[in-house]
Amino acid sequence: MTLPAAPDAFTALPAAADLWKPVLVRAAVALGFGALTVFWASPPPEGMGWAGGIYLLATGVVLLWSVAKTGFRAGAPAGKVLSAAGAVLTGTGAAVGFISGSLVFGVLAALGLGVAGAAELYLGVTNRGRSVLARDWMASGVIGLGTAGLLPFFIDLGPHALLGVAGGGAIISGVLWVLAGLTLRHDARADSTEAVN
């Protein structure tokens, strides 16, 4: 019997004990942005740009932070995909924040959320059964792609509509990431008490 070239290609990825931290921070960022969009009745274009830009930028930074905590080997393709998604979100967030306008927000936010959503969907499908975040990535990827697909249709309706669409996706994904983070936190606590006993 011949061993595969990469012997750990089908083994489960080890998750860091503190993987729950970036997951819960991501959830807080998404829910904070979603709450802002719900209660901000008439945002100006500049406010839309800054709020959306900070949301995208912060989400990208959290994705970059989580790469090392997911258990991917250094230089692994999956780690590069997650890093690329974080970099795209960070860049589009900065651009949306500094260049305000409905067209810029609709196009660049859709681009950032679409790339990140596709990356997460890819990671979820390829790491199913191997990573504790695989199902969450699949769901988050679908939400990101759906939000990205809807944003361009709301450009003509202005900042309130654009923030509503982006905020709706953020709330749905925020709830998903809260549940994932709390589950990871509970599992990490259970693992640490078992290690002590």
C-alpha atoms as one frame of an Amber mdcrd trajectory, in Angstrom:
protein
   0.000   0.000   0.000   1.369   3.392  -0.976   1.061   6.251   1.463  -0.289
   9.543   0.129   2.205  12.325  -0.563   0.649  14.451   2.156  -0.089  12.004
   4.978  -2.240  14.477   6.878  -4.345  15.437   3.843  -7.458  13.791   5.228
  -6.920  14.122   8.947  -8.806  16.554  11.071  -7.321  19.996  11.492  -6.375
  20.825  15.059  -8.174  23.921  16.311  -6.386  26.260  18.659  -7.894  26.457
  22.116  -8.496  30.161  21.600 -10.104  29.944  18.137 -13.282  31.187  19.777
 -11.745  34.644  20.304 -11.591  35.788  16.653 -14.927  34.095  16.005 -16.660
  36.050  18.779 -14.920  39.295  17.792 -16.169  38.791  14.243 -19.671  38.208
  15.588 -19.494  41.395  17.678 -18.334  43.430  14.665 -21.150  42.058  12.502
 -23.856  42.533  15.133 -22.621  46.033  15.997 -22.756  47.060  12.340 -26.145
  45.408  11.910 -27.564  47.237  14.929 -26.222  50.535  13.601 -27.954  49.997
  10.262 -31.249  49.172  11.958 -31.343  52.299  14.106 -29.777  54.841  11.722
 -32.827  56.278   9.971 -31.221  58.566   7.390 -27.472  58.065   6.995 -25.556
  60.488   4.778 -23.309  59.028   2.057 -20.210  59.808   4.132 -21.662  58.046
   7.162 -22.590  55.051   5.034 -19.049  54.933   3.690 -17.405  55.103   7.097
 -19.789  52.657   8.773 -19.579  50.125   5.952 -15.859  50.651   5.510 -15.114
  50.062   9.186 -17.293  46.929   9.142 -15.532  45.476   6.090 -12.081  46.475
   7.333 -12.648  45.062  10.825 -14.044  41.811   9.407 -11.008  41.495   7.141
  -8.607  42.066  10.032 -10.409  39.416  12.099 -10.163  36.948   9.188  -6.433
  37.604   8.972  -6.122  37.121  12.737  -7.991  33.817  12.575  -5.734  32.232
   9.922  -3.139  31.051  12.443  -5.798  29.864  14.879  -7.628  27.574  12.426
  -4.952  24.890  12.435  -3.895  25.329   8.802  -0.233  24.605   8.161   1.957
  27.550   7.244   1.745  28.052   3.504  -1.214  25.686   3.092  -3.586  26.619
   0.247  -6.522  26.924   2.658  -4.606  29.413   4.795  -3.738  31.433   1.693
  -7.401  31.493   0.634  -8.489  32.749   4.061  -5.683  35.337   4.059  -6.694
  36.531   0.592 -10.317  36.905   1.714  -9.214  38.939   4.719  -6.936  41.113
   2.589  -9.675  41.821   0.042 -12.149  42.758   2.780  -9.581  44.996   4.444
  -8.770  46.757   1.181 -12.363  47.236   0.102 -13.234  48.455   3.586 -10.549
  51.128   3.430 -11.657  52.185  -0.052 -15.341  52.362   0.913 -14.466  54.424
   3.986 -12.392  56.994   2.127 -14.407  57.201  -1.111 -18.004  57.754  -0.106
 -20.925  57.314  -2.457 -23.683  54.867  -3.191 -22.056  53.537  -6.367 -18.701
  52.992  -4.649 -20.346  51.307  -1.667 -22.587  49.113  -3.811 -19.790  47.931
  -6.081 -16.827  47.669  -3.697 -18.761  46.230  -0.757 -20.293  43.679  -3.127
 -16.827  42.828  -4.430 -15.347  42.411  -0.951 -18.268  40.433   0.439 -18.449
  38.310  -2.717 -14.774  37.351  -2.681 -14.855  36.637   1.045 -18.093  34.675
   0.693 -16.698  32.573  -2.153 -13.516  31.921  -0.163 -15.469  30.851   2.921
 -17.765  28.626   0.879 -14.704  27.018  -0.716 -13.076  26.502   2.694 -16.269
  25.029   4.114 -16.679  22.549   1.283 -13.022  21.500   1.095 -12.578  21.191
   4.868 -15.864  19.468   5.665 -15.225  16.886   8.367 -11.745  18.298   8.985
 -12.323  21.722  10.496 -14.669  22.749  13.296 -15.578  25.846  11.263 -16.429
  24.072   7.988 -20.222  24.303   8.361 -20.003  27.878   9.617 -17.841  28.859
   6.651 -20.356  27.322   4.258 -23.269  29.206   5.817 -21.305  32.446   6.088
 -20.142  32.068   2.490 -23.695  31.716   1.233 -24.757  34.764   3.291 -21.824
  36.795   1.958 -22.497  35.814  -1.640 -26.205  36.570  -1.228 -25.507  39.999
   0.260 -22.965  40.729  -2.484 -25.460  39.699  -5.141 -28.175  41.985  -3.751
 -26.136  45.152  -3.106 -25.834  46.363  -6.733 -29.629  46.304  -7.119 -30.028
  48.834  -4.292 -27.498  51.443  -5.463 -30.185  53.779  -6.823 -32.151  53.647
  -3.556 -29.401  55.373  -1.595 -27.448  54.921   1.620 -30.308  53.732   3.823
 -31.194  50.864   1.475 -27.561  49.863   0.931 -26.847  49.849   4.641 -30.050
  47.877   5.200 -28.974  45.125   2.816 -25.414  44.993   4.164 -26.684  45.197
   7.749 -29.208  42.416   7.208 -26.461  40.087   6.013 -24.278  41.197   8.906
 -26.981  40.411  11.478 -27.606  36.937  10.048 -23.899  36.105   9.915 -23.348
  37.706  13.331 -25.864  35.382  14.939 -24.213  32.433  13.194 -20.765  33.451
  14.440 -22.024  34.049  18.010 -23.327  30.486  18.123 -20.080  29.145  16.641
 -17.929  31.171  19.035 -19.869  30.155  22.117 -19.721  26.510  21.060 -15.966
  26.749  20.501 -15.540  28.477  23.868 -17.515  25.765  25.608 -15.514  23.030
  23.880 -12.210  24.736  24.747 -13.241  25.017  28.396 -14.291  21.343  28.449
 -10.967  20.314  26.864  -8.970  22.319  29.430 -10.834  20.747  32.391 -10.314
  17.259  30.929  -6.594  17.969  30.540  -6.353  18.951  34.217  -8.157  15.827
  35.422
